[in-house]
Amino acid sequence: MRFDRTARALAAIEHHALEAEEFLVGVDRDAFREDRKTFHAVTRCLEIISEATRRLPDELKARHQHLPWRDIADAGNVYRHDYDNVAADFVFRTATHDLIAIRDMARWELTRLD
């Protein structure tokens, strides 16, 4: 059962990271600030990714100590509970730079499960 939970969490991370990337194709920072639909769609993807990381086992996280697990989990709380103060620049930076490492981690861990 733990295997299934881990696989589902990793698949959700990879899927929503790719989806956030797709939402941002051809969108620069200024356009992102003005496009509320894209802002909310990308923020929702990051929220799901944050929650999915909470379901990953500690031994998996230990293999990827370069990832800021606590920050990723805490960001989800900000998206959910402090939504009035979520800055578009923060979301854009996270989705265009920081998301790559977690997406790659999920992809790599999924191949290990196969």
N, CA, C and O atoms as a DFTB+ gen file, in Angstrom:
456 C
 N C O
     1  1       0.820      -1.196       0.000
     2  2       0.000       0.000       0.000
     3  2       0.865       1.262       0.000
     4  3       0.517       2.238      -0.664
     5  1       1.972       1.264       0.722
     6  2       2.854       2.420       0.757
     7  2       3.434       2.705      -0.621
     8  3       3.596       3.860      -1.013
     9  1       3.746       1.636      -1.350
    10  2       4.246       1.765      -2.716
    11  2       3.238       2.526      -3.580
    12  3       3.615       3.433      -4.323
    13  1       1.964       2.157      -3.483
    14  2       0.914       2.824      -4.265
    15  2       0.798       4.293      -3.898
    16  3       0.657       5.141      -4.778
    17  1       0.854       4.598      -2.628
    18  2       0.751       5.984      -2.162
    19  2       1.928       6.804      -2.680
    20  3       1.757       7.941      -3.119
    21  1       3.109       6.228      -2.627
    22  2       4.299       6.917      -3.126
    23  2       4.212       7.110      -4.627
    24  3       4.502       8.195      -5.133
    25  1       3.819       6.076      -5.338
    26  2       3.707       6.177      -6.797
    27  2       2.674       7.226      -7.196
    28  3       2.901       7.991      -8.134
    29  1       1.553       7.270      -6.500
    30  2       0.515       8.269      -6.810
    31  2       1.016       9.687      -6.536
    32  3       0.748      10.607      -7.309
    33  1       1.737       9.853      -5.441
    34  2       2.271      11.178      -5.101
    35  2       3.303      11.622      -6.139
    36  3       3.286      12.771      -6.581
    37  1       4.186      10.726      -6.521
    38  2       5.196      11.062      -7.535
    39  2       4.547      11.378      -8.878
    40  3       4.950      12.317      -9.564
    41  1       3.553      10.598      -9.246
    42  2       2.853      10.842     -10.511
    43  2       2.145      12.199     -10.477
    44  3       2.131      12.917     -11.477
    45  1       1.565      12.546      -9.342
    46  2       0.896      13.850      -9.212
    47  2       1.906      14.982      -9.321
    48  3       1.632      16.001      -9.955
    49  1       3.064      14.812      -8.712
    50  2       4.107      15.839      -8.785
    51  2       4.540      16.031     -10.234
    52  3       4.588      17.156     -10.730
    53  1       4.850      14.937     -10.901
    54  2       5.300      15.052     -12.284
    55  2       4.206      15.659     -13.171
    56  3       4.469      16.570     -13.955
    57  1       2.991      15.149     -13.039
    58  2       1.881      15.617     -13.874
    59  2       1.633      17.113     -13.692
    60  3       1.514      17.845     -14.674
    61  1       1.557      17.563     -12.457
    62  2       1.225      18.961     -12.213
    63  2       2.402      19.894     -12.505
    64  3       2.195      21.061     -12.835
    65  1       3.617      19.399     -12.389
    66  2       4.768      20.208     -12.805
    67  2       4.735      20.421     -14.313
    68  3       4.951      21.531     -14.799
    69  1       4.464      19.354     -15.041
    70  2       4.364      19.475     -16.498
    71  2       3.196      20.368     -16.900
    72  3       3.304      21.155     -17.841
    73  1       2.098      20.246     -16.196
    74  2       0.930      21.072     -16.500
    75  2       1.239      22.552     -16.258
    76  3       0.877      23.403     -17.071
    77  1       1.904      22.859     -15.148
    78  2       2.278      24.251     -14.865
    79  2       3.193      24.782     -15.964
    80  3       3.050      25.922     -16.408
    81  1       4.131      23.948     -16.396
    82  2       5.032      24.356     -17.482
    83  2       4.249      24.636     -18.757
    84  3       4.525      25.607     -19.461
    85  1       3.288      23.795     -19.048
    86  2       2.465      23.999     -20.249
    87  2       1.664      25.298     -20.167
    88  3       1.533      26.014     -21.160
    89  1       1.134      25.596     -18.996
    90  2       0.380      26.840     -18.832
    91  2       1.249      28.067     -19.111
    92  3       0.747      29.118     -19.508
    93  1       2.551      27.919     -18.899
    94  2       3.457      29.062     -19.014
    95  2       4.177      29.168     -20.357
    96  3       4.990      30.073     -20.550
    97  1       3.892      28.264     -21.275
    98  2       4.524      28.342     -22.591
    99  2       4.148      29.674     -23.246
   100  3       2.971      29.996     -23.403
   101  1       5.169      30.432     -23.621
   102  2       4.956      31.710     -24.293
   103  2       4.508      32.840     -23.382
   104  3       4.141      33.912     -23.862
   105  1       4.531      32.615     -22.077
   106  2       4.091      33.634     -21.119
   107  2       5.314      34.158     -20.364
   108  3       6.017      33.393     -19.703
   109  1       5.560      35.455     -20.466
   110  2       6.658      36.032     -19.690
   111  2       6.120      36.551     -18.358
   112  3       4.917      36.514     -18.104
   113  1       7.032      37.035     -17.514
   114  2       6.661      37.465     -16.162
   115  2       5.578      38.559     -16.188
   116  3       4.630      38.506     -15.405
   117  1       5.714      39.532     -17.070
   118  2       4.739      40.621     -17.121
   119  2       3.360      40.119     -17.545
   120  3       2.344      40.507     -16.970
   121  1       3.338      39.258     -18.550
   122  2       2.047      38.704     -18.994
   123  2       1.433      37.848     -17.894
   124  3       0.217      37.843     -17.706
   125  1       2.273      37.131     -17.176
   126  2       1.784      36.293     -16.082
   127  2       1.120      37.137     -14.998
   128  3       0.072      36.761     -14.473
   129  1       1.719      38.264     -14.664
   130  2       1.141      39.156     -13.649
   131  2      -0.268      39.615     -14.032
   132  3      -1.125      39.807     -13.168
   133  1      -0.494      39.787     -15.325
   134  2      -1.778      40.303     -15.810
   135  2      -2.823      39.214     -16.064
   136  3      -4.019      39.501     -16.109
   137  1      -2.380      37.977     -16.229
   138  2      -3.275      36.878     -16.596
   139  2      -3.709      36.111     -15.348
   140  3      -3.037      35.170     -14.924
   141  1      -4.817      36.513     -14.776
   142  2      -5.283      35.915     -13.524
   143  2      -5.622      34.433     -13.676
   144  3      -5.412      33.655     -12.745
   145  1      -6.139      34.036     -14.830
   146  2      -6.467      32.613     -15.025
   147  2      -5.213      31.754     -14.957
   148  3      -5.189      30.725     -14.282
   149  1      -4.176      32.186     -15.661
   150  2      -2.926      31.417     -15.647
   151  2      -2.308      31.445     -14.262
   152  3      -1.805      30.427     -13.788
   153  1      -2.340      32.590     -13.610
   154  2      -1.825      32.691     -12.246
   155  2      -2.516      31.680     -11.338
   156  3      -1.848      30.958     -10.597
   157  1      -3.824      31.620     -11.384
   158  2      -4.554      30.691     -10.519
   159  2      -4.318      29.235     -10.920
   160  3      -4.226      28.368     -10.051
   161  1      -4.221      28.956     -12.200
   162  2      -3.974      27.586     -12.654
   163  2      -2.601      27.102     -12.196
   164  3      -2.472      25.981     -11.704
   165  1      -1.588      27.929     -12.353
   166  2      -0.232      27.545     -11.949
   167  2      -0.148      27.429     -10.429
   168  3       0.475      26.504      -9.907
   169  1      -0.767      28.358      -9.731
   170  2      -0.763      28.298      -8.271
   171  2      -1.423      27.009      -7.782
   172  3      -0.950      26.394      -6.826
   173  1      -2.501      26.602      -8.426
   174  2      -3.163      25.347      -8.046
   175  2      -2.242      24.150      -8.280
   176  3      -2.194      23.238      -7.454
   177  1      -1.519      24.144      -9.382
   178  2      -0.557      23.065      -9.636
   179  2       0.490      23.009      -8.528
   180  3       0.824      21.928      -8.044
   181  1       1.005      24.156      -8.128
   182  2       2.015      24.199      -7.067
   183  2       1.428      23.745      -5.733
   184  3       2.113      23.102      -4.937
   185  1       0.193      24.072      -5.495
   186  2      -0.483      23.644      -4.281
   187  2      -0.589      22.111      -4.241
   188  3      -0.321      21.498      -3.208
   189  1      -0.970      21.510      -5.341
   190  2      -1.088      20.046      -5.415
   191  2       0.281      19.400      -5.243
   192  3       0.413      18.400      -4.536
   193  1       1.290      19.962      -5.880
   194  2       2.648      19.430      -5.738
   195  2       3.084      19.496      -4.283
   196  3       3.650      18.538      -3.757
   197  1       2.825      20.605      -3.643
   198  2       3.186      20.756      -2.235
   199  2       2.539      19.664      -1.388
   200  3       3.201      19.030      -0.567
   201  1       1.259      19.454      -1.592
   202  2       0.551      18.438      -0.818
   203  2       1.085      17.037      -1.128
   204  3       1.223      16.212      -0.225
   205  1       1.382      16.770      -2.384
   206  2       1.899      15.449      -2.768
   207  2       3.245      15.172      -2.109
   208  3       3.530      14.028      -1.758
   209  1       4.079      16.196      -1.935
   210  2       5.382      15.967      -1.307
   211  2       5.232      15.537       0.146
   212  3       6.101      14.852       0.686
   213  1       4.156      15.927       0.768
   214  2       3.906      15.526       2.163
   215  2       3.637      14.021       2.271
   216  3       3.752      13.439       3.349
   217  1       3.283      13.408       1.161
   218  2       2.950      11.976       1.152
   219  2       4.145      11.094       0.796
   220  3       4.031       9.868       0.767
   221  1       5.270      11.712       0.529
   222  2       6.462      10.943       0.180
   223  2       7.157      10.447       1.444
   224  3       7.215      11.166       2.441
   225  1       7.681       9.232       1.410
   226  2       8.363       8.697       2.591
   227  2       9.693       9.413       2.854
   228  3      10.334       9.925       1.936
   229  1      10.079       9.433       4.096
   230  2      11.317      10.110       4.496
   231  2      12.543       9.564       3.787
   232  3      13.450      10.323       3.445
   233  1      12.582       8.255       3.562
   234  2      13.767       7.680       2.909
   235  2      13.907       8.173       1.465
   236  3      15.026       8.316       0.972
   237  1      12.802       8.433       0.790
   238  2      12.855       9.007      -0.554
   239  2      13.379      10.440      -0.480
   240  3      14.247      10.832      -1.261
   241  1      12.855      11.206       0.447
   242  2      13.312      12.590       0.602
   243  2      14.796      12.645       0.946
   244  3      15.502      13.558       0.516
   245  1      15.264      11.684       1.709
   246  2      16.681      11.649       2.088
   247  2      17.584      11.453       0.870
   248  3      18.734      11.891       0.878
   249  1      17.078      10.803      -0.165
   250  2      17.868      10.626      -1.389
   251  2      17.989      11.934      -2.177
   252  3      18.810      12.044      -3.088
   253  1      17.185      12.896      -1.827
   254  2      17.150      14.165      -2.573
   255  2      17.255      15.339      -1.597
   256  3      16.383      16.206      -1.538
   257  1      18.334      15.337      -0.848
   258  2      18.524      16.364       0.174
   259  2      18.724      17.757      -0.410
   260  3      18.643      18.754       0.307
   261  1      18.986      17.822      -1.711
   262  2      19.148      19.126      -2.362
   263  2      17.823      19.869      -2.504
   264  3      17.805      21.073      -2.760
   265  1      16.717      19.147      -2.338
   266  2      15.404      19.784      -2.448
   267  2      14.970      20.324      -1.078
   268  3      15.132      19.644      -0.065
   269  1      14.431      21.517      -1.048
   270  2      14.010      22.122       0.228
   271  2      12.617      21.631       0.639
   272  3      11.630      22.353       0.501
   273  1      12.553      20.413       1.139
   274  2      11.272      19.762       1.414
   275  2      10.373      20.589       2.320
   276  3       9.179      20.716       2.048
   277  1      10.919      21.151       3.387
   278  2      10.102      21.935       4.321
   279  2       9.537      23.167       3.610
   280  3       8.370      23.509       3.798
   281  1      10.355      23.831       2.801
   282  2       9.880      25.017       2.069
   283  2       8.773      24.657       1.084
   284  3       7.806      25.402       0.926
   285  1       8.921      23.508       0.422
   286  2       7.902      23.067      -0.542
   287  2       6.580      22.812       0.181
   288  3       5.519      23.230      -0.283
   289  1       6.653      22.131       1.309
   290  2       5.440      21.852       2.090
   291  2       4.836      23.145       2.634
   292  3       3.620      23.330       2.592
   293  1       5.674      24.027       3.138
   294  2       5.180      25.288       3.698
   295  2       4.565      26.185       2.629
   296  3       3.617      26.917       2.913
   297  1       5.084      26.139       1.417
   298  2       4.533      26.965       0.334
   299  2       3.070      26.614       0.092
   300  3       2.258      27.494      -0.194
   301  1       2.734      25.352       0.203
   302  2       1.344      24.939       0.029
   303  2       0.429      25.603       1.045
   304  3      -0.701      25.968       0.724
   305  1       0.914      25.758       2.269
   306  2       0.118      26.445       3.287
   307  2      -0.116      27.904       2.906
   308  3      -1.196      28.450       3.134
   309  1       0.889      28.518       2.334
   310  2       0.742      29.912       1.893
   311  2      -0.292      29.988       0.781
   312  3      -1.170      30.849       0.807
   313  1      -0.193      29.082      -0.209
   314  2      -1.153      29.096      -1.323
   315  2      -2.582      28.913      -0.824
   316  3      -3.510      29.542      -1.333
   317  1      -2.754      28.043       0.178
   318  2      -4.093      27.733       0.663
   319  2      -4.649      28.748       1.658
   320  3      -5.840      29.057       1.638
   321  1      -3.775      29.267       2.533
   322  2      -4.282      30.048       3.658
   323  2      -3.923      31.535       3.618
   324  3      -4.563      32.346       4.288
   325  1      -2.928      31.884       2.855
   326  2      -2.506      33.287       2.780
   327  2      -2.609      33.762       1.337
   328  3      -1.787      34.543       0.858
   329  1      -3.632      33.273       0.666
   330  2      -3.804      33.480      -0.774
   331  2      -3.856      34.951      -1.173
   332  3      -3.484      35.291      -2.296
   333  1      -4.301      35.816      -0.297
   334  2      -4.353      37.239      -0.641
   335  2      -2.965      37.835      -0.826
   336  3      -2.803      38.861      -1.488
   337  1      -1.968      37.188      -0.239
   338  2      -0.609      37.728      -0.281
   339  2       0.332      36.943      -1.190
   340  3       1.538      37.186      -1.177
   341  1      -0.191      36.019      -1.968
   342  2       0.655      35.245      -2.870
   343  2       1.027      36.131      -4.052
   344  3       0.168      36.575      -4.813
   345  1       2.299      36.373      -4.184
   346  2       2.791      37.273      -5.228
   347  2       2.999      36.519      -6.535
   348  3       3.541      35.414      -6.553
   349  1       2.564      37.127      -7.609
   350  2       2.726      36.527      -8.937
   351  2       4.196      36.280      -9.248
   352  3       4.528      35.267      -9.863
   353  1       5.078      37.174      -8.841
   354  2       6.504      36.994      -9.110
   355  2       7.049      35.738      -8.423
   356  3       7.870      35.018      -8.992
   357  1       6.586      35.482      -7.195
   358  2       7.014      34.291      -6.461
   359  2       6.534      33.025      -7.166
   360  3       7.298      32.076      -7.341
   361  1       5.286      33.017      -7.564
   362  2       4.714      31.855      -8.251
   363  2       5.424      31.644      -9.588
   364  3       5.760      30.511      -9.934
   365  1       5.653      32.706     -10.333
   366  2       6.311      32.599     -11.631
   367  2       7.734      32.054     -11.469
   368  3       8.139      31.154     -12.205
   369  1       8.475      32.582     -10.530
   370  2       9.855      32.119     -10.278
   371  2       9.852      30.642      -9.878
   372  3      10.664      29.859     -10.373
   373  1       8.957      30.274      -9.002
   374  2       8.876      28.879      -8.563
   375  2       8.583      27.964      -9.744
   376  3       9.227      26.928      -9.907
   377  1       7.620      28.342     -10.558
   378  2       7.185      27.491     -11.671
   379  2       8.191      27.434     -12.808
   380  3       8.268      26.424     -13.508
   381  1       8.960      28.489     -13.009
   382  2       9.887      28.510     -14.144
   383  2      11.304      28.099     -13.776
   384  3      12.104      27.806     -14.665
   385  1      11.634      28.068     -12.491
   386  2      12.991      27.697     -12.095
   387  2      13.033      26.548     -11.096
   388  3      13.682      25.531     -11.338
   389  1      12.350      26.711      -9.990
   390  2      12.451      25.748      -8.897
   391  2      11.730      24.439      -9.179
   392  3      12.089      23.399      -8.627
   393  1      10.736      24.484     -10.019
   394  2       9.913      23.306     -10.296
   395  2      10.660      22.230     -11.084
   396  3      10.324      21.049     -10.994
   397  1      11.636      22.620     -11.830
   398  2      12.371      21.674     -12.673
   399  2      13.010      20.570     -11.837
   400  3      12.935      19.396     -12.197
   401  1      13.628      20.938     -10.736
   402  2      14.314      19.947      -9.899
   403  2      13.338      18.945      -9.280
   404  3      13.635      17.752      -9.221
   405  1      12.204      19.407      -8.828
   406  2      11.248      18.471      -8.220
   407  2      10.583      17.608      -9.286
   408  3      10.286      16.439      -9.040
   409  1      10.347      18.171     -10.462
   410  2       9.791      17.378     -11.561
   411  2      10.776      16.268     -11.946
   412  3      10.380      15.118     -12.135
   413  1      12.046      16.619     -12.058
   414  2      13.060      15.627     -12.412
   415  2      13.211      14.561     -11.339
   416  3      13.429      13.391     -11.652
   417  1      13.096      14.956     -10.073
   418  2      13.156      13.988      -8.980
   419  2      12.008      12.999      -9.106
   420  3      12.211      11.791      -8.984
   421  1      10.799      13.505      -9.351
   422  2       9.628      12.628      -9.459
   423  2       9.787      11.666     -10.628
   424  3       9.487      10.478     -10.508
   425  1      10.246      12.170     -11.725
   426  2      10.450      11.327     -12.914
   427  2      11.467      10.223     -12.619
   428  3      11.250       9.064     -12.973
   429  1      12.562      10.580     -11.981
   430  2      13.611       9.609     -11.661
   431  2      13.100       8.555     -10.674
   432  3      13.352       7.363     -10.849
   433  1      12.390       8.994      -9.649
   434  2      11.869       8.050      -8.648
   435  2      10.815       7.127      -9.259
   436  3      10.731       5.957      -8.887
   437  1      10.027       7.630     -10.175
   438  2       9.030       6.770     -10.853
   439  2       9.710       5.675     -11.651
   440  3       9.213       4.549     -11.697
   441  1      10.841       5.980     -12.284
   442  2      11.553       4.944     -13.040
   443  2      12.128       3.891     -12.099
   444  3      12.254       2.728     -12.482
   445  1      12.472       4.273     -10.897
   446  2      12.976       3.315      -9.906
   447  2      11.868       2.378      -9.461
   448  3      12.136       1.225      -9.124
   449  1      10.641       2.846      -9.455
   450  2       9.518       2.019      -9.008
   451  2       9.115       0.969     -10.049
   452  3       8.544      -0.069      -9.713
   453  1       9.419       1.255     -11.302
   454  2       9.027       0.318     -12.383
   455  2       9.791      -0.970     -12.333
   456  3       9.574      -1.849     -13.167
